Amino acid sequence: MSLVAVHLRIAGFVHGVSFRATMAKTASDRRVKGWVRNLPDGTVEAVLEGRESDVLKVVDWAKRGPPRATVQRVDVRHVPPRNFRDFRIES
């Protein structure tokens, strides 16, 4: 299986709306590995790694976010895979 990895930066109303927890569940359900964290500037940063079709589904989810979020922009950049073991929420 060929892995792809992307780095995301999500802007909008994305703190305090369970964005990280919901992304972690969405990624784990798709067998996508990596991490997600809040940044001090109010954005959310994430790295997603897995099969391309699964990663793209999580990226599509990130463009909407959980019900209480208002996503304004998602910057996506391809990065080298790092063979993560799981998906985690970082602080």
ZAMARGU-4260 file (C-alpha; in steps of 0.2 Angstrom, whole numbers, plus 5000, padded with zeros to 4 digits):
<rodrens>
0) 5000/5000/5000 | 5007/5017/4995 | 5005/5030/5008 | 5002/5049/5005 | 5003/5063/5018
5) 4996/5080/5019 | 4998/5095/5031 | 4983/5105/5035 | 4980/5122/5042 | 4962/5125/5045
10) 4955/5143/5049 | 4939/5149/5055 | 4929/5146/5070 | 4937/5130/5074 | 4943/5131/5093
15) 4930/5126/5106 | 4919/5116/5095 | 4926/5098/5096 | 4936/5100/5080 | 4951/5090/5086
20) 4941/5076/5094 | 4929/5074/5079 | 4944/5074/5067 | 4953/5061/5077 | 4937/5050/5076
25) 4935/5053/5058 | 4953/5049/5054 | 4953/5034/5065 | 4937/5027/5057 | 4946/5029/5040
30) 4962/5021/5046 | 4971/5038/5044 | 4986/5041/5055 | 4994/5057/5061 | 4990/5071/5073
35) 4979/5087/5076 | 4982/5102/5087 | 4975/5119/5091 | 4987/5134/5087 | 4988/5150/5097
40) 4982/5160/5082 | 4965/5152/5082 | 4969/5139/5068 | 4970/5120/5069 | 4985/5111/5062
45) 4985/5093/5057 | 4995/5080/5047 | 4985/5066/5039 | 4994/5050/5032 | 4986/5035/5024
50) 4979/5028/5008 | 4975/5043/4996 | 4956/5040/4995 | 4955/5039/5015 | 4966/5055/5017
55) 4955/5064/5004 | 4939/5060/5014 | 4946/5067/5030 | 4952/5082/5020 | 4934/5084/5014
60) 4928/5082/5031 | 4940/5096/5037 | 4932/5108/5025 | 4916/5107/5034 | 4921/5102/5052
65) 4910/5097/5066 | 4892/5105/5067 | 4897/5120/5078 | 4912/5124/5067 | 4913/5137/5054
70) 4928/5133/5042 | 4933/5148/5032 | 4949/5140/5024 | 4959/5124/5023 | 4977/5125/5016
75) 4983/5108/5011 | 5001/5104/5007 | 5009/5087/5003 | 5022/5081/5014 | 5033/5065/5015
80) 5025/5051/5024 | 5032/5047/5041 | 5024/5030/5045 | 5014/5036/5060 | 5007/5022/5072
85) 4990/5030/5076 | 4981/5047/5076 | 4983/5058/5091 | 4977/5074/5098 | 4992/5085/5102
90) 4991/5100/5115
</rodrens>
